[in-house]
Amino acid sequence: MANQRSEPIDILILSNGPGEVANWVRPVVRELRQQWGSDRTQLRISVILSPCTNAMGTEAEVVRGFEGCDRVQAADHFWPFLLWGKTREDWDWRPTGIVIFLGGDQVFPVVIGKRLGYKIVIYAEWEARWPRWVDRFAVMNEAVTQKLPPHSRHKAQVVGDLLRDVEQSSSPAATETEWIGILPGSKPMKLTQGVPTAIAIANRLKPLRPQSRIAIPIAPTLDPATLARYADPEFNAIAARFDNATATLITPPAAPPYLQTAQGNRIDLWTDYPAHDRLRHCQICITTIGANTAELAALGVPMCVIIPTQQIDAMRAWDGVPGLIANLPGIGTAFVTAFNSVMYWHYQRREKQGKKILYAWPNLWAGREIVPELVGEVATPDAIATCIDALCNDPTRLAQMRTDLQGVRGQSGAARALVAGLAALLEPMREPPRG
């Protein structure tokens, strides 16, 4: 428990998207309470969210469910706080505190920390920025430290990979069931494409592997009814473009909900979150590019990554400027058509030259294709199902994939190491926690 003689402090955590909230904020809040105590008069934990293109808008509610968190502000109210220091509920701040960056733009903790007069700690997964104004970098591995200017490297502490901390949770009993996971995304534009694609894959995969069970883990920002709407062609027009890629939500009175496809196939819905224990038991998962590939890599779960650029509407789910332009009325469709044609031509040209373009995070980290990527016209439900069947029939390749995935991430125990290193920042203002 925390030293009762020490000066009361505030911990302000800055974060943004659903992945960062679940995989970074959650373990750090837990470790803060375990190492520093539960006495709110001594330690108060606040979380402020910044806007994120991947957000669903319910991230604040998710954080409020974390035991140990005292105050939460949603992303809608971020800019007034960044610019003028004004929170929606007019929070007060203690004289002593630490700002911890766990997602967003690394300039945010610099601005906010300097205004509050707090120490600034940035968790840097791949790159550490603003070293002149930051007090401590908690970095994933030594490679991040080496990117810092030599005179700033003393500020870096290698803590490991926060995503690897998900491996520390208890695992359920081993099961002989062959599970295949499909991760369609969490935000509306990705679900528009992802859910019909998942249903089409399930329909084609089931005849190939009748012994397998297929599941979709549901993000905390979603519920089964919302997910099921994207399988309804009356709500989601894209669902009608696939062959029988529709499904109905079944909610048994004393059993978990599931989707039943028009062809009679079942897709289980995992509503417990995070579903790390379930995902670890998957033989393989199917996902698009993004944070899911990093999370699965941390869990050591083999995956097949799909990038269906040949589908005109796929790009409307992209982040950044291309996604914004793609959704503009009038010019959006023309832009998507032209952009997709150029992109796929460039991809094929690089393939013929032997210079493969990599998209999934674990492949980018390794500089080679650890997990297969199906891009463009080859990313059809039939091709994906065939690829998954071949991989499941090759246990040697799956085992090597697991080993390679575990090798590209940092060590576990990052949350514990990050929190343990905070006490030194506050000396001599406070003594390290005891007990």
Buried (B, 14 or more C-beta within 10 A) or exposed (E): BBBEEBEBBBBBBBBBBBBBBBBBBBBBBBBBBBBBBEEEEBBBBBBBBBBBEBBBEBBBEBBEEBEBBEBBBBBEBBEEBBEEEEBEEEBEBBEBBBBBBBBBBBEBBBBBBEBBEBBBBBBBBEEBBBBEEBBBBBBBBEEBBEBBEEEBBEBBBBBBBBBBBBBEEEEEEEEEEBBBBBBBBBBEBBBBBBBBBBBBBBBBBBEBBEEBBBBBBBBBBBBBEBBBBBBBBEEBEBBBBBEBBBBEBBEEEEEBBBBBBBBEBBBBBBBEBBBBBBBBBBBBBBBBBBBBBBBBBBBBBBBBBBBBBBBBBBBBBBBEEBBEBBBEEEEBBEBBEEBBEEBBEEBBEEEEEEEEBBBBBBBBBBEEBBBBBBBBEBBBBEBBBBBBBEBBEEEEBBEEBBEBBBEBBBEBBBBBBBBBBBBEBBEEEBBBBEE
